[in-house]
Amino acid sequence: MKILNETYSKLLHQKVIKAEVAHYGKSTPTKENIKKELAKTANAKKELIMIKQIKTDFGSGSSIVTAYVYDSKEDLKKSEPVTKHMKAQAKKAAEEAAKAAEAPKEEPKAEEKKEEIKEENGG
């Protein structure tokens, strides 16, 4: 990955980065792959990077990427619109957290039942 242009917006607390990603003989890289590479190259956290555009000319082995790197999670939330995909991810994470919280409550009940069965059989 080669950074072509980098500017900083004080108002939005973000870096606007234009970079070239080489992928000769391969398909266009995914947003996740580009985020990982950009995080290493720009010394930024992956969760603070938003990929805005991946432009690949037909037949070329490189893509031009436009990305925003925010200073903090709060700045990202203020500037970026919440998409259906993001809402679905948040809902799924909340459901998994709720299931994880309920799981420890169920385990002691199973142990109590085992103890009761042992006592009835000869304990």
N, C-alpha and C positions, 0 to 999 in steps of 0.2 A: 504494500500500500504506500502510495506516494501522496503527500499532502500538497495540493496545488495552491490553495488560498485559505487563509484563516483570518477572520475578523472577530472582534469582540463587541457586543452590544451591551452597553452599561445599563440601558433602560430595562432590558429584558433579562439581564444577568445570564447571557448565553454566548457561546462561541459558535460562529457559523463556519463550518469547515467544508471545503470542497476537496475531494481526494480522488485519485485514480486507483482503481483496483484491477490488477492484471489477473486474468483467468483464461489463458490461452488453452484451447482444446477442451475446455470444461464449460458447464452451464454458468449462467449468471449467479453469483453467490447470493445466499439468502440474507435477509436483514440481520438475523442472529449472528451469522458468520462475520458480517461486516462490523457489527457492534463489537464483537470480540477483538477483531483486528484493530479497530479504531481505538478501543480502550487501551490497548498496548501502545499504539503509536502516539496517541494524544495524552497519555497518562491521565485517564479519566475513568470514573466508575461506569460500568456497563449500564446500570439502571438509570444513569443521568443522560444517556445518549438517545436521541430520537433521529431515526433515519427518515429524511423527507423525500428523497428522490434517488433512484438508481437508474441511470440512463445508459443503455448499451446500444451502440450502432450495430446494425445487422452485419454479421461476419467478422466483426472486430473482436479481439481477445481481451478487451478492457472495458471497464465501465466507469462513468463519472458519478460519484456519490456526493449528495448534499446532505449534511447532517448537522444537528444542533446538539451542543454539549452544554448542559446547564450547570450552574454553580451548586445548586442544592435541589433536593426533592420538592421543596415548597415552590421554588421558582418554576420547576417543570410543571407542577400542578396548576399554577396560575396561568401559564402561557399556552399549554397544550390542551386541545379539546378532548373530552372523554368520548371514546368511540364505543360502539357496541361490543367490539372484541375486548376492550379493556374492562368494560362492565362485566362481561361474562367471566373473565379471568378473576376479577375481584370476588364475584359471587361464588365461584368454584372454590377459591381459597377460603372463604368464610365458611362454606359448608364442610370442607375438610377439617378446619379448625374446630368446628362444632362436633364433628364425629370423633375427633381425637380427644376432646374434652369429655365426651360421654363414655368412651371406651374404658377408662379406669374405673368408673362407677359400676359398670357391669361385672367386672372381674371379682370383686369381693362377694357379690351375691352368689356366684357360681361356687366359690370356695365354701361359703356357709352351707349351701345345699349338700356338698360332699360330706361335710362334717356331720350334718344331720343324718344322712344315710348311714354313715359309719356307726353312729350312736344307736340307731334303730336295729342294725344288724347284730350287734354284739358289743358295742362299745360302752 
